[in-house]
Amino acid sequence: MNNLQRGLNFGAILLLAIFLVARPVANQYYSGESAFAGLAVALLALCVGVAMLLRPRSDRIYASEPLALAVVLWLGLHLLGLLRAPNFGAALAPAADSAIDAAMLLCGY
């Protein structure tokens, strides 16, 4: 494991810790803490993705087909609910939270 991969692993652990602290503090969907937690998850997904691409092809871990299908159906269901909602602003936050949950699931896999 080279220094870049170690740094990305450390960054992923640090971002996960930031998410675990910032998300419970956000008691509303539209708050600065909630946005900060979402940013931490986006950066976590970036760190995990880059670290996975730096591995040799034989050492890479791929999500299983049932897990990928479940994530796609989960996000599709929330996207459909978002598009059919009479109040787009009220439906946007739960749909974004489902995307954050899917990203956390795939990063943990």
NORZIMO-V441008 format. One record per pair of residues at least 24 apart in sequence whose ideal C-beta (glycine too) atoms are under 10 Angstrom apart, sorted by the first residue. I is the first residue (numbers start at 0). J is the second residue. Records with the same first field share a line. If there is no record, write none. Layout:
I=J, J
This chain:
0=50, 53, 54
1=53
3=49, 50, 53
4=49, 50, 51, 53, 54
5=50
6=46, 50
7=45, 46, 47, 48, 49, 50, 51, 53
8=46, 47, 50
9=46
10=42, 43, 45, 46, 47, 49, 50
11=42, 43, 44, 45, 46, 47, 48, 49, 50, 106
12=43, 46
13=39, 42, 43, 46
14=38, 39, 40, 41, 42, 43, 44, 45, 46, 47, 106
15=39, 40, 43, 46, 47, 103, 106, 107
17=42, 43
18=42, 43, 99, 103
22=96, 99
27=92
28=88, 89, 91, 92, 93, 95, 96
29=88, 91, 92
33=92, 95, 96, 99
34=95
36=96, 99
37=95, 96, 98, 99, 102
39=99
40=98, 99, 100, 101, 102, 103, 106
41=98, 99, 102
43=99, 102, 103, 106, 107
44=99, 101, 102, 103, 105, 106
45=106
46=106
47=102, 105, 106, 107, 108
48=105, 106
51=106
60=108
61=108
62=104, 105, 108
63=108
66=104, 105, 108
67=105, 108
69=101, 104
70=97, 98, 100, 101, 102, 104, 105, 108
71=101
73=97, 98, 100, 101, 104
74=98, 100, 101, 102
77=101
